[in-house]
């Protein structure tokens, strides 16, 4: 039996979330998704404590927002201003049975935690997504330069390895664009767009240290984001924009 509250605790190897995730990656994720989003309903699967949810609400694009989160501790920590605007469901994605289908579905840094990712992607395709809806699938990238450097340093066995610290956080797989597309296709989803988010040569803890200084400017961060569009396989995260398939 998995303990989803324990899996979200920091461990000796890595934190569950870094300042880099909140301050840099979340805004760039929203920016990457926005051109493909539709007015209507939104389902966020694995919403954690609602940090990304807040940015999504600020778009004022969605008529109704539902958040699904397995950790009861994380759900208790959702900001009251977010709680008042969304419907919260403390349930496993595998056990979630909505009464309606959604125009936008977001699964961000969650798929790698699932015991049967293809089964869940199939459920999203068949039971969650509206006929003309869009599904945004974002995962950490096995081929990010920061990870490849760690492999060369002997810290990580190979690009797609699951490290002990990641395993403690419930990671089951580390995706590259090829394996992410493979599993989306197995689930019957139509893939409309594939891209990367933020060219990244430093580890998250190194970024957290840099962000406390004036060494990195907003222009530099923008450059990393733009370069990520050129080299998606060298980004911090990879993203697929999908539609309902057979």
N, C-alpha and C positions, 0 to 999 in steps of 0.2 A: 504494500500500500504506500503510495507516494505521499509525502508531506509537503504540500505546495507552499505552506508558510515557511518551512525550514529552507526550501530551495531558493527562496528569495532573500535569504540572509547573506551578508558578505562573508567571504572566506579568506584564508591566508593567501591564496593565489590571486584572486580578483574580486572586485566589487560587483554587485548586481547591476547598479547603474553608476555612471560617472557624470561629473559636471559636463564633460564633453558631449554625452548623450543628450542631456537636457538643453544645454545652451547652444550647441552647434548642430547636432544631427536632427533633433526633432523639428526645428524650424525648416531645415533643408528637406526633410522628408515631406512635410506639408507642402512646401513649394513644388516638389517633384510630382506630388499627386494631384495638385489643384487643377492643372489643365484638363485632366481626365475625369474629374468629379462631376456628378450630376446633382441638380437640385432634387430634394426628396429626403428619404430616410437614410440613416447611417447606423451601421452595426460595427462596433469596435470589439474585436475578439482579443482578450488578453490585455485589458486596459490598465492593469497594475494600479497605481495610485492616482491616475487621471491627469498626469502631466501633459501627455500628448492630446488627451481629450480636450483640455482647456484650449489649446491652440486650434483644434478643430472647431470648437464652439465659437471661437472668435471670428471664424469665417462668415458666420451668419448665413450659411448656405443650406442648412438641413432643417427639415420640418420636424423631425423627431430623431433622437439619438438613444441607442441602447448600447450598454457596455456589459460585456461578459468577462468575469474574472474568477479564477479558481481559488485564489488566496483570500481567505476571510480577513487576514491582517491587512493586506493591501487595500481591500475594499473599505475597511474602517478608516483608513488614512486618506481617503479621497476628500478633497477640499469641499466644504459645504456649498460653495458657490457652484461647483460642478455637479454635486449631488442634486441640487435643486433643478437642474436643467436636463438631466438624463434619467433613463430607467436603468437601474443597476441589477445585474443578475449574478449572484455568487454561485456559479455552477461550472462544471467542466464543459468545454466546448462540445465534447463528445455527447454530453447529456442535455445540451440545450435544444429545446424544441419550440421555436418561435411560432406564433399564430399568423405571422405575415412574412413576406419576403422583402428584402431590403435593396435599395437603389445603389447604395455604396457599402462595401464591406472592407474593413481594414484588419490585416493580420500582420503585426509589426514585431519582429524579433520574438516570435512565438513558435513558428512551425518547427524549429530545431529542437524544441522542448517536447514535442508530441511523440507518444509511443508508436502511433501509426499515422504518419503525416498524410499519406495518400488517402486513407479512409476519411480523414477529416476534410481534406480538400474536396473529396467527392461529395461529402455531406454539404459543404458550402455550396458547391455547384448545383446539387439537386434540390436542396431544401431551404437554403438561406437566400440565395441571390435571385433577384427579379430578372425577368426575361431580358431587359435592356440595361441591367445593372452593371456596375464595374466593381471588380474585386482587386484590391491592392495588396500584394504579397511582398513583404520586405524581410530580408534575412541578413545576418552578418555574413561577410564574404570570406570564404576560405582562402581566396587568392589576394586579399588585401596586402599591399607591400609590407605593412607592419607585421603581418603574420608570416609572410615569406622570410622576412629578416629574422624573426624569432626561430624559424626552422633552421636557417643558416647558423644561428647562434647556438643551436642544440637545445633550445628551451622547449620547442614543440617538435614532435616526431615528424610530421608531414603536414602539408597545407590543410587537409581536411580532417586532421585528427581532432578528437574530443579530448581536451586536456583534463586532468583531475579536477581542477577548479571549476571548469565548465560542467563537468559531470555532476559536481556537487550542486550546481544551479539547475540541474535537470536537463542539460543538453543531451540529446541523443544522436545528433548528426551535425556536421558542419558543411554547409552548402556552398557550392560554386554556381555560376550561372547555368552550367550544363546540367548539373544534377537537380537544380531547382526547376528548370524547364522540364526535365524528365518527369518529375513527380507531378507537376501541374498537368502535363499532357496525359499521364496515367489516370488522373482524376477526371479527365474529359473536359477540362477547361480550355477555352479559346484564349490564346495569348496574343494580345494586341500590341504590347509595348514591353521592351526589356531595356533596362538601363542600370546605371550605378549611381550611388549618391556619395559624393565627397571623396576625392583622391586622398589617400591616407597612408603616410609612411611612418608615422609614430604611433606607439601604443596609447591606449586611452589614458593611462595614468600619466604618461609624458605630456599629453595634450592638456590634462588638468593642471599640471604645473606651469605650462606655457601660458595658459589662459589667465593666470594670475599676474602676468607681467604685461608690458607693452611691446613685447617682441613681435607678437602676431597681431596684425591689423585686420580690420573688417575687409579690406581689399584683398588681403592674402587669403582669408577664408573664402571669399567669393571666387578667387582664382582656383582654389582647390575644388570648389563645387563645379565650376565651369570645366576644369580639366577632367573631372569625373564623367562628364558627358562624352568626352572624347575617348576615354579609357575606362569603360564601365567595369571591366574585369579587374581593375586595380583600385576599386573603391572600398570604403569602409563597409557599406551595405549595398546589396543588390536588390532590384525591384522588378517585379512583373506586374503589368496591368492586364487583367484578364476579364473575359466575359463568359456568360453562361454557354456551356457546350452540351453536346449530346450525352 
